[in-house]
Amino acid sequence: MANDQINTHQDPLVKPARRRLVSAGALAALAALGGAGMPIRSALAKTALRGQQVASAHRMKLGQFEVTALLDGYQDTPLPLLNIDPELLAILMAEANLPNAPIRIPVNTFLVNTGDRLFLIDSGAARGLGPTMGRLPEVMASIGVSPADVDEVLITHAHPDHIGGVLTPEGAALFPNAQLRLARADLAFWANEENEAKAGDRKYRFQVARRAAEAYRARLRPFDPGEQIAPGIQSIGAIGHTLGHTTYQIESDGQKLLAIGDTLHIAAVQFSRPEVTIAYDTDQTQARAARRTLFDRVARENLMVAAAHLPFPGIGRLHREGASFTFAPIPWQMF
């Protein structure tokens, strides 16, 4: 009779019992599978530690363009290279929850696909600065991009962690179809033998720059900052870190991103204290002024920046706080 039937949707005592029956049935089925030669793997089974990071890429839209951050690797930078009072440095590192010790900074590069051409901004270091860098070819392969696909490599400056990656381990051109673009002043500085003679233990920088220029001799196109590289890509001088240090403004449909190279190195220090320079800067005074000018502009215009040594993917916006700045990374995007 209908009145004698149990309403399982209303009786709270039936549901737990029913769940127990289902669970028991499921366990019996699994046991039968195991007995039939299909071993059941425990959820607590051990899995080997991988020991290294996976290839790192982050893609975003900029108007009609695609911008992809690619992580070439990292380097450990000694903090005494910063020109700052040690006590203040210790305070700033503590405020950032970082040890007052060599700080690990990434080496980021950026692909810009305009729909017509593919540009790479900086190239990492290959293996020229040790085994923690040189992952660019691996990362490119992971997103289906071949070195042969790149039309132009835009170098912010010719330090080894920015230009070294244009070469194979054998010293040949890694990008067989690409033009190599960098500021004329930077090219002249690193090609100068007198400058190299004064470089002491940093002569390797000149050697890397010279090998890169030689490998791309037929496709080397220097420029003067301020020149348009291509529709939507403008070079802008930011002299100081090197004598030809260049930033690149990427613009599509009114959206702008400024690739700022080595305008800063240590985010925990140089955003809050933009006056702090680093020993890598060729001209400390010019480097300080260039950073202040750039920070002022991107904060005022709410521009995005893409930096070589900001935490990966190295893209975000700056906000002013008095004489200091804070950095807001872009959120991860799916599109």
Protein Blocks (a to p, Z undefined) as FASTA:
>chain_A
ZZlpccfklmmklmmmmmmmmmmmmmmmmmmmmmnopacddfkbccddehiacddddddd
ehjbccddddfbdcdddfklpccdfklmmmmmmmnopacdddddddddddddehlaccde
hjbjmjmnojkgoklmmmmmmnopafklpmbdcdfbfcfklmmmmpcfkopafblmbccd
ddfklmmmmmpmklmmmnommlmmmmmmmmmmmmmmmmcccddehiafbghiacdddehj
bmkbccddddeehiacddehjmbfblmlmmmmmmbccfklmblmlmmmmmmmmmmmmmmn
opacddfkbccehiacdddehjbccddddddddZZ
